[in-house]
Amino acid sequence: MSDTPAPLQAEDASPGNAKIVYILYLVGLIVGITSIVGVVMAYIYKGDAPAWLRDHYRWQIRTFWIGVLYTLIGMLTSMILVGYLVLLFVLIWYIVRCVKGLQALDKRQPLADSGSWLF
């Protein structure tokens, strides 16, 4: 028998990069540019990830782009004051999606519905 360690299997992949993306998203609420760095990372690492981790990257990418869409809607409708409620909803929605993703990531599980537009 050889003393060389077995190669890393796809299912044993570290969720560290996905966790960094979630953290960048949350920091992005204060320092906006980190969210863009996070979505770029999600696109880069998605291809080499195992299925359960690829699900997280999909969730992160969708969170970014749907968040941009909801934010634009909120900004456009803020002239009629309802937009401020939309922007508050987007803030809560964004935080909940990041926390939900982090919880599933810590359990090394895919998300229940990574294609969802809500939570």
Buried (B, 14 or more C-beta within 10 A) or exposed (E): EEEEEEEEEEEEBEBEBBBBBBBBBBBBEEEEEBBEBBBEBBEEBBEEBBEBBBBBBBBBBBBBEBBEEBBEBBBEBBEEEEBEEBBEEBBEBBEEBBEBBBEBBEEBEBBEEBEEEEE
